[in-house]
Amino acid sequence: MNQQRQMDLFAEVLGAFAGTSGTPISTQDVYRRVAPRVGIDERDLNEKVPIGKSRQLHSPEKRKIRWAQQTLRQLKLIERVDGPRGLWRLTDAGEKKLTKALPDVAMLAFSTDLGIAIWGSCNRVFPHLDLPIALMISSPPFPLSNPRAYGNPDVSQYTDFICRALEPVVANLEPGGSIVLNVSNDIFVPGTPARSTYLERMIIALEDRLGLSLMDRVPWCSNKPPGPVAWASKARFQMNVAWEPVLWFCNDPLRAKSDNRRVLQPHSEKHLKLLAAGGEQRTASYGDGAYRIRPGSYGKTTAGRIPRNVITMGNHCPDHRQYRKDAAGLGLPPHGAPMPKAMYDFWIQFLTEPGDLCVDIFGGRLTLGKSAEELGRRWLVTEWILEYVRAAAERFRACGGFVIGDGLTQFDRVVRAGAKTYA
């Protein structure tokens, strides 16, 4: 059975339960509701042919529908109800659960002239990619003790989880290509106010296993809510956390594609006055002569100042406000852990050139794609939660060559039918 037909059957079998409000329906009802929606006429539905070694007569079309039904049962989206003829109903998960791609599913969600968004696991897509990658930026799921809706590994699994996810990306990194990870330093040894050293173990593993070099640890100071509540606000052991680490790795440091001239920042008012005066007018020495100031120092006119390796940037941005508005308009849950678009803008400009390929393996709101699109870079993003991809697609409609793919087309069909999700 081809993938498109599978998606049709998944969608329509769940669509058969639309509007039932938990009331059970029989397998025969599922047949009657699904068949006309996928183009099976009554004659073909009921036609029986010899199947298997026993050569017993069965309907191939009904078997396909039952196969989709049993798969949805394994995913705990529908369940069997005791009854004389085999009754089925939506589970609570079927009504409320986010739609995660099956391990072997990777479908085009949408595309533009510059990029592709894929609904599916990065582990399904990137091992088969044969394109040079200049940059990967991603905010992987954090190893939280209370998982987010999309799920996450725990601390004991985290290093292996990240190494497995990055391995096919690293294999395709062009010489001097970079990987940028936004991770959490708000993880604690269970039951104590001591911070976990999981990040240090992950950094060493990325060097030892994948040959990546750590170029920098960049604190991202944001307007995140104060915390950790348990250890700062309640037990009073800790200070409130005001930053998250952004880790920059490269596969070949001496060939890194970074160029800080692409991300120069405006001079401060103080420096502008110094430039107008022709630079320093004094002579001074600091640090036992290691740092000297001479007349004329800092007087050369430049295009801007080199950014420091501390980023101060809020979490909120107009792009994310639009994303939340689009998600609400579609009746979909928004991804709850965004990185601002300005963060992607900075790293893409710093580490790549126009036309380079940028990727994100944990796409979330697909902000990397939007940033790359506007900066003239090619892009590829994977995200395994379909609701997140569907909401994100709206922000790309004005981009050149925008086309909705099979994954979102099928999703929209089910939404219109009234079902909440499909596998």
C-alpha positions in Angstrom: 0.0 0.0 0.0 1.6 3.3 -1.0 2.1 6.1 1.6 -0.5 8.4 0.1 -3.2 5.6 0.4 -2.1 4.9 4.0 -2.6 8.6 4.9 -6.0 8.6 3.2 -7.0 5.6 5.3 -5.6 6.9 8.6 -7.4 10.2 8.0 -10.7 8.8 7.0 -10.9 6.0 9.6 -10.5 8.7 12.3 -12.7 10.9 10.4 -15.4 8.2 10.6 -15.6 9.0 14.3 -16.2 12.7 13.8 -19.2 14.0 15.6 -19.7 10.8 17.6 -18.9 12.5 20.9 -17.5 9.2 22.2 -20.5 7.1 21.1 -19.3 3.7 19.8 -19.7 2.8 16.2 -19.3 -0.7 14.6 -16.7 -1.8 12.2 -19.4 -2.1 9.5 -20.2 1.6 10.1 -16.5 2.4 9.7 -16.5 0.6 6.3 -19.6 2.5 5.1 -18.2 5.9 6.2 -14.7 5.4 4.9 -15.2 3.6 1.6 -16.8 6.5 -0.4 -14.3 9.0 1.0 -11.3 7.1 -0.4 -13.0 6.2 -3.7 -14.1 2.6 -3.0 -17.5 1.7 -4.5 -19.8 -0.8 -2.8 -19.1 -3.6 -5.2 -15.3 -3.4 -4.7 -15.8 -3.1 -0.9 -17.7 -6.3 -0.7 -15.9 -8.3 -3.4 -14.0 -11.3 -1.9 -11.0 -13.1 -3.3 -8.8 -16.0 -2.0 -6.1 -14.7 0.3 -3.2 -16.3 2.1 -2.1 -20.0 2.3 -5.6 -21.1 3.4 -7.1 -19.3 0.3 -10.1 -18.2 2.3 -12.3 -15.6 0.8 -11.9 -12.0 2.1 -12.5 -8.5 1.0 -9.1 -6.9 0.3 -10.6 -3.4 0.7 -12.1 -4.2 4.1 -8.8 -5.7 5.1 -7.0 -2.4 4.3 -9.5 -0.4 6.3 -9.2 -2.8 9.3 -5.4 -2.5 9.0 -5.6 1.3 9.4 -8.1 0.7 12.3 -5.8 -1.7 14.1 -2.9 0.7 13.7 -4.9 3.5 15.2 -5.8 1.2 18.0 -2.1 0.5 18.6 -1.5 4.2 18.8 -4.3 4.3 21.5 -6.3 6.8 19.4 -9.3 4.5 19.2 -10.4 1.5 21.4 -12.5 -1.5 21.2 -15.8 -1.5 23.2 -17.5 -4.7 24.3 -20.5 -5.5 22.2 -22.1 -8.1 20.0 -20.6 -6.8 16.6 -17.3 -5.2 17.6 -17.8 -1.5 18.6 -15.2 1.2 18.5 -14.8 4.7 19.9 -12.3 7.5 20.2 -10.1 7.4 23.2 -9.3 10.5 25.3 -5.9 10.5 23.5 -7.7 10.4 20.2 -9.6 13.5 21.1 -6.8 15.5 22.7 -3.4 14.0 21.7 -0.9 15.9 19.5 -0.4 14.2 16.2 3.1 12.6 16.2 4.5 11.2 13.0 5.0 7.4 13.0 8.7 6.4 13.0 8.7 5.4 9.3 6.6 8.4 8.1 8.2 11.5 6.5 5.9 13.6 4.4 6.2 16.9 2.7 4.3 19.5 4.8 4.9 22.5 2.6 7.7 24.0 0.5 8.9 27.3 -1.0 11.4 28.2 -3.6 14.1 28.1 -0.9 13.0 25.5 1.5 11.2 22.4 2.6 9.2 21.6 5.8 8.8 17.9 6.5 6.4 16.3 8.9 8.4 13.5 10.4 11.2 12.5 12.7 14.7 13.9 12.0 15.9 10.3 12.4 13.8 9.3 9.4 14.9 12.2 7.1 18.5 13.2 7.7 20.2 9.8 7.4 19.0 9.8 3.7 20.1 13.4 3.0 23.0 13.9 0.6 23.4 17.7 0.6 26.1 19.8 2.2 24.8 21.6 5.3 26.4 24.9 6.3 24.5 25.3 9.6 22.1 23.6 11.9 20.4 25.7 14.6 18.0 23.9 17.0 16.5 24.0 20.4 16.2 20.3 21.3 13.7 19.1 23.8 15.1 19.8 27.3 15.5 16.9 29.8 12.7 18.2 32.0 11.4 16.2 35.0 7.8 17.3 34.0 7.7 16.7 30.2 6.2 19.2 27.8 3.3 18.2 25.6 5.6 17.1 22.8 7.7 14.8 25.1 11.4 14.8 26.0 14.1 12.4 27.1 15.3 12.3 30.7 18.8 13.3 31.8 20.1 9.7 31.7 19.1 9.4 28.1 20.0 12.9 26.9 23.6 12.5 25.7 22.7 9.4 23.5 19.5 11.2 22.3 21.5 14.2 21.1 24.3 12.3 19.6 22.0 10.0 17.6 20.0 13.0 16.3 23.1 15.0 15.3 25.1 12.1 13.8 23.5 12.3 10.3 23.7 16.1 10.3 27.4 16.0 11.2 28.0 13.5 8.4 26.6 16.1 5.9 28.2 19.3 7.4 30.4 21.0 4.9 34.0 21.8 6.1 33.7 24.7 8.5 30.0 24.1 9.0 28.5 24.8 12.4 25.9 23.4 14.8 24.2 25.8 17.3 22.2 24.3 20.2 20.0 26.2 22.6 19.9 24.1 25.7 18.9 24.4 29.4 21.0 25.0 32.5 17.9 24.8 34.6 18.2 21.0 35.3 18.9 19.8 38.8 20.1 16.7 40.5 16.8 15.1 41.6 15.8 16.2 45.1 18.6 18.7 45.5 19.4 22.3 44.5 22.6 21.1 42.8 22.7 21.7 39.0 23.0 18.7 36.8 26.3 18.3 34.8 24.5 16.8 31.9 25.6 19.6 29.6 29.2 19.0 30.3 28.8 15.3 29.5 27.0 16.1 26.3 29.7 18.5 25.2 32.4 16.0 25.8 30.4 13.3 24.0 29.9 15.5 20.9 33.6 16.0 20.7 34.6 12.4 21.4 31.8 10.7 19.3 31.1 13.1 16.5 34.4 15.1 16.3 32.8 18.5 16.9 34.8 21.3 18.5 33.2 23.7 21.0 33.6 27.2 19.6 31.8 29.1 22.3 29.3 29.0 25.1 27.0 32.0 24.7 24.7 33.0 27.5 21.3 34.1 26.3 19.8 36.6 28.7 16.1 36.8 28.2 12.9 37.8 29.9 12.1 34.2 30.9 10.0 33.8 34.1 11.9 33.7 37.4 12.9 30.2 38.6 13.7 27.6 39.6 10.6 28.1 41.8 11.3 25.1 44.1 14.9 26.1 44.9 14.8 29.9 44.5 11.4 31.1 45.5 10.4 28.4 48.0 13.5 26.8 49.5 15.7 29.9 48.9 18.8 27.9 48.1 19.3 29.3 44.6 19.3 32.6 42.6 16.8 33.1 39.8 18.0 31.9 36.4 18.2 34.7 33.9 20.0 33.0 31.0 20.1 29.9 28.9 23.3 28.4 27.2 23.6 28.6 23.4 26.4 26.2 22.4 28.3 26.7 19.1 30.1 23.8 17.6 32.2 23.4 14.4 33.6 20.4 12.6 36.7 22.2 11.4 37.5 25.3 13.5 40.2 26.7 11.3 37.8 26.6 8.3 34.8 27.9 10.1 32.5 30.0 7.9 31.9 32.5 10.7 32.5 36.2 9.9 31.7 38.7 12.6 31.7 41.5 10.0 28.3 40.2 8.9 26.8 40.8 12.4 28.5 44.1 13.4 26.4 46.1 15.9 26.0 49.9 16.1 28.7 51.8 18.0 27.7 53.1 21.5 27.2 56.8 21.9 30.4 56.9 24.0 32.4 55.3 21.2 30.9 57.6 18.6 32.1 60.6 20.7 35.6 58.9 21.0 35.7 58.5 17.2 34.7 62.2 16.7 37.6 63.2 19.0 40.1 61.1 17.0 40.4 58.3 19.5 42.0 58.2 23.0 44.1 61.2 24.0 45.8 59.5 26.9 48.5 56.9 27.6 47.7 54.2 30.1 48.7 50.6 31.1 46.7 47.9 32.8 47.2 44.3 33.9 51.0 44.7 34.3 51.4 46.0 30.8 49.2 43.4 29.1 46.7 46.1 28.1 47.9 49.4 26.9 46.1 52.6 25.7 48.0 55.0 23.4 46.9 58.3 21.9 44.7 57.6 18.9 43.5 54.2 20.2 40.0 53.4 19.1 40.0 56.3 16.7 39.7 54.3 13.5 36.3 54.5 11.8 34.7 51.1 11.4 31.4 49.8 10.1 30.3 48.8 13.7 31.4 47.0 16.8 32.1 43.3 17.1 29.3 41.7 19.1 30.2 40.3 22.5 29.5 36.6 23.3 26.5 37.4 25.5 23.2 37.8 23.8 20.5 39.9 25.5 17.2 39.3 23.7 13.6 38.8 24.8 11.6 35.7 24.0 8.8 37.6 22.3 8.8 38.8 18.8 6.2 39.8 16.1 6.9 36.6 14.2 5.8 34.5 17.2 2.8 36.7 17.8 1.7 36.0 14.2 2.3 32.3 14.7 0.1 32.2 17.9 -2.6 34.1 16.0 -2.5 31.7 13.1 -2.6 28.7 15.5 -5.6 30.1 17.3 -7.4 30.8 14.0 -6.9 27.2 13.0 -8.0 25.9 16.4 -4.5 24.3 17.0 -2.2 24.3 20.0 0.9 26.4 19.6 4.4 25.1 20.2 5.3 26.2 23.8 9.0 26.7 23.8 10.1 29.2 21.0 13.4 30.9 20.3 12.9 34.4 18.9 13.4 34.9 15.2 16.1 37.5 15.9 18.2 34.7 17.5 18.0 32.7 14.2 18.8 35.9 12.2 22.0 36.5 14.2 23.4 33.0 13.9 22.4 32.5 10.2 24.1 35.8 9.3 27.2 35.1 11.4 27.8 31.5 10.3 26.5 31.3 6.7 26.5 33.1 3.3 23.5 33.6 1.0 22.5 30.3 -0.8 23.9 28.1 2.0 21.7 25.3 3.4 20.5 25.8 7.0 18.5 23.1 8.8 16.6 22.5 12.1 16.0 19.0 13.2 13.5 19.9 16.0 11.5 22.5 14.0 9.0 23.7 16.6 7.5 26.8 15.1 9.7 26.5 12.0 11.3 29.9 12.8 14.6 28.8 11.2 12.8 28.4 7.9 11.2 31.8 8.1 14.6 33.5 9.0 16.5 31.6 6.3 13.8 32.5 3.8 14.1 36.2 4.5 17.9 36.1 4.5 18.2 34.3 1.2 19.4 30.9 2.5 18.1 27.5 1.6 16.5 25.6 4.4 15.2 22.2 5.5 13.2 21.7 8.7 11.7 18.6 10.3 9.0 18.5 13.0 7.2 15.5 14.2 4.1 17.2 15.6 1.7 17.9 12.8 -0.3 20.6 14.6 2.9 22.7 15.0 3.8 22.4 11.3 0.3 23.2 10.2 0.1 26.4 12.2 3.6 27.4 11.1 2.7 27.0 7.4 0.5 30.1 7.5 3.5 32.4 7.9 5.1 31.2 4.6 2.1 31.7 2.3 3.5 34.9 0.9 6.9 33.3 0.2 7.8 32.5 -3.4 6.8 29.1 -4.6 4.7 28.2 -1.5 3.0 24.9 -1.9 1.1 22.9 0.7 2.1 19.2 0.7 0.3 15.9 1.2 0.8 15.8 5.0 -1.0 19.1 5.6 -3.6 18.4 2.8 -4.7 15.2 4.6 -4.7 17.0 8.0 -7.0 19.7 6.7 -9.4 17.1 5.4 -9.7 15.5 8.8 -10.0 18.8 10.6 -12.9 19.7 8.2 -14.5 16.4 8.9 -14.4 17.2 12.6 -11.8 14.7 14.0 -9.2 16.2 16.3 -6.1 14.3 15.2 -4.9 11.5 13.0 -1.8 9.2 12.9 
